[in-house]
Amino acid sequence: MSDCTLHAKSSARRFGGDTSAYLALHKWMDEPKRDVGDFRHRAIRHHMLGVREGVERFGDFIDRGDGRMVGVALVLEQHLMEDCGFLPTVDDWMRNLKPEPWMANAASKLSKMFD
Protein backbone atom coordinates (compact mmCIF):
# COMPACT_ATOMS: atom_id res chain seq x y z
CA MET A 1 0.00 0.00 0.00
CA SER A 2 1.57 3.29 -0.98
CA ASP A 3 -0.96 6.13 -0.70
CA CYS A 4 -1.78 7.88 2.57
CA THR A 5 -5.47 7.99 1.71
CA LEU A 6 -5.53 4.23 1.19
CA HIS A 7 -3.80 3.74 4.55
CA ALA A 8 -6.37 6.03 6.18
CA LYS A 9 -9.27 4.14 4.60
CA SER A 10 -7.76 0.89 5.81
CA SER A 11 -7.44 2.30 9.33
CA ALA A 12 -11.06 3.46 9.33
CA ARG A 13 -12.14 -0.02 8.23
CA ARG A 14 -10.07 -1.69 10.92
CA PHE A 15 -10.50 0.69 13.86
CA GLY A 16 -13.75 2.47 12.97
CA GLY A 17 -14.45 6.15 12.61
CA ASP A 18 -13.82 8.53 9.77
CA THR A 19 -11.01 8.20 7.21
CA SER A 20 -10.02 11.84 7.73
CA ALA A 21 -9.24 11.15 11.40
CA TYR A 22 -6.31 8.94 10.38
CA LEU A 23 -4.88 10.97 7.53
CA ALA A 24 -2.43 13.09 9.56
CA LEU A 25 -0.80 9.99 11.04
CA HIS A 26 -0.27 8.34 7.67
CA LYS A 27 0.91 11.57 6.03
CA TRP A 28 3.48 12.00 8.79
CA MET A 29 4.69 8.42 8.40
CA ASP A 30 5.19 8.91 4.63
CA GLU A 31 6.39 12.53 4.75
CA PRO A 32 10.00 11.57 3.85
CA LYS A 33 8.69 10.55 0.39
CA ARG A 34 8.97 14.18 -0.65
CA ASP A 35 12.77 13.89 -0.33
CA VAL A 36 13.26 10.24 -1.30
CA GLY A 37 10.76 9.27 -3.95
CA ASP A 38 11.11 5.50 -3.77
CA PHE A 39 10.78 2.82 -1.09
CA ARG A 40 13.95 4.02 0.67
CA HIS A 41 11.93 6.78 2.33
CA ARG A 42 10.62 4.04 4.62
CA ALA A 43 14.02 3.69 6.34
CA ILE A 44 13.38 7.05 8.04
CA ARG A 45 10.12 6.27 9.91
CA HIS A 46 8.92 2.79 8.97
CA HIS A 47 10.22 1.06 12.10
CA MET A 48 9.32 0.78 15.76
CA LEU A 49 11.32 3.90 16.64
CA GLY A 50 9.15 5.74 14.09
CA VAL A 51 6.06 4.43 15.88
CA ARG A 52 7.38 5.73 19.22
CA GLU A 53 8.19 9.10 17.63
CA GLY A 54 4.67 9.22 16.20
CA VAL A 55 3.19 8.61 19.64
CA GLU A 56 5.37 11.39 21.06
CA ARG A 57 4.21 13.74 18.30
CA PHE A 58 0.46 12.89 18.23
CA GLY A 59 -0.11 11.54 21.74
CA ASP A 60 -1.18 8.08 22.87
CA PHE A 61 -4.65 8.31 21.33
CA ILE A 62 -6.52 10.14 18.59
CA ASP A 63 -10.24 10.68 18.20
CA ARG A 64 -11.56 8.46 15.41
CA GLY A 65 -13.83 11.31 14.34
CA ASP A 66 -16.82 9.97 16.27
CA GLY A 67 -15.76 10.78 19.82
CA ARG A 68 -14.14 7.39 20.42
CA MET A 69 -10.41 6.96 20.78
CA VAL A 70 -7.88 4.68 19.10
CA GLY A 71 -4.23 4.13 19.95
CA VAL A 72 -1.76 5.96 17.73
CA ALA A 73 0.76 3.10 18.04
CA LEU A 74 -1.83 0.62 16.72
CA VAL A 75 -2.54 2.78 13.69
CA LEU A 76 1.14 3.32 12.89
CA GLU A 77 1.91 -0.37 13.40
CA GLN A 78 -0.87 -1.15 10.93
CA HIS A 79 0.87 1.18 8.45
CA LEU A 80 4.13 -0.74 8.93
CA MET A 81 2.41 -4.09 8.44
CA GLU A 82 0.77 -2.89 5.23
CA ASP A 83 4.02 -1.51 3.79
CA CYS A 84 6.65 -3.87 5.21
CA GLY A 85 4.76 -7.04 6.13
CA PHE A 86 6.16 -7.00 9.69
CA LEU A 87 7.20 -4.53 12.39
CA PRO A 88 10.82 -3.69 11.57
CA THR A 89 13.28 -2.13 13.98
CA VAL A 90 15.83 0.55 13.11
CA ASP A 91 18.42 -2.24 13.12
CA ASP A 92 16.48 -4.12 10.44
CA TRP A 93 16.96 -1.10 8.16
CA MET A 94 20.51 -0.17 9.19
CA ARG A 95 22.05 -3.63 8.88
CA ASN A 96 21.43 -3.37 5.14
CA LEU A 97 22.96 0.09 4.85
CA LYS A 98 26.16 0.09 2.83
CA PRO A 99 28.68 2.14 4.80
CA GLU A 100 30.50 4.81 2.81
CA PRO A 101 33.70 6.58 3.91
CA TRP A 102 32.02 9.98 4.16
CA MET A 103 29.57 8.64 6.76
CA ALA A 104 32.28 8.30 9.42
CA ASN A 105 34.73 10.98 8.30
CA ALA A 106 33.39 14.18 9.86
CA ALA A 107 34.80 13.67 13.36
CA SER A 108 38.37 13.26 12.16
CA LYS A 109 38.14 16.41 10.03
CA LEU A 110 36.66 18.36 12.89
CA SER A 111 39.35 17.33 15.35
CA LYS A 112 42.09 18.32 12.86
CA MET A 113 40.59 21.82 12.68
CA PHE A 114 41.33 22.32 16.38
CA ASP A 115 44.80 20.69 16.56
N, C-alpha and C positions, 0 to 999 in steps of 0.2 A: 504494500500500500504506500503510495507516495504523495498524496495530496492531503493537506491539512483538513479540508472539508470532509473528505472521505473518512479520515480518522475521527473527526468530530461526530459524524453520523454513526460510525461504529460505536463510539462511546455512548451516544444517546440510546442506541439499541441495547447495549449491554447494561448500562447503569440507570437508564431512564432519564427523563427530563428533555430539555430542548438542545438541539444540536449547537446552537449559538453559545450555550453555557460552556462548552468544551473547547471552543475554537482558540481562545487565547493560549491554553495549555499546549495544544498541538502546534500552533504557530511558533511559540517559543522554542519548542523542541526542535523544530525544523528551520529556525531562523538562520543558522549557519549556511544554509543552501544558497543564500544570496552571495556568499563569498566563495563557496566551493560547490559548483553546480552538479556534481555527481555524488555517488553514494558515500564518498569520503567525508562529506559533511557530518555523517553520523558519528564519526570518531570523536566529535566535540561534545555531544550531549547524549548520545544513544548508549548509555551505560548507567549502572546503578548510582554512580556519583552524580550524573545528570538528573536522575530522579530526585536525589536528596537536594540538589540545588534548586530544582523546580518546587519542591515543598518549601524550602526556605523563601523562595521568591513569592509564591502564591498562597502559602499557608497550608495547613494540614487538610483543609476541606474547602470545597467550592459549592456554591448553590447550583443545583442542577437546572435552575430556571423555573422551578415549581415550588420553591421553599424548602425542599429536602436537600440534604447534603451528601456529597460523595468524596471519598478520599482522593486527594491529588496524586499520591503515590500510586494508587490503583490505576488511575487513568493513564499516567505516564508509563507505568509498566505494561499496560495494554498496548500503548504505542510501540514500545520496544518489541513486544512479542509479534506484533503485526509486521514490523520492518525487519527484525533480526531473527525471529523464530525462537529466541530464548532471551534471558535477561543477562546481557554481557556486563562484565566489569571493565574498568579502565584498563586493567592488565590484559584482558582479552584483546583490546584494540592495540595497545602499545607493544605487545610481544611480536606483532607483525609489522611494526614500524622499522623501516630500514634506516639505521643510524647513518648520518652524514657527518663529515668532519666539522662543518660549520655549527652543528647543533651543540657541540661541547667546547667550542673554541673561545667564546666570549670572555670567560674568566681569565684565561691566560693573557689575553690582550689587555684586559683591564688592569691586571696586576703589573704588567710591564709599564703601563702609563705612569705608575706611581713609584717605580723603582729608581 
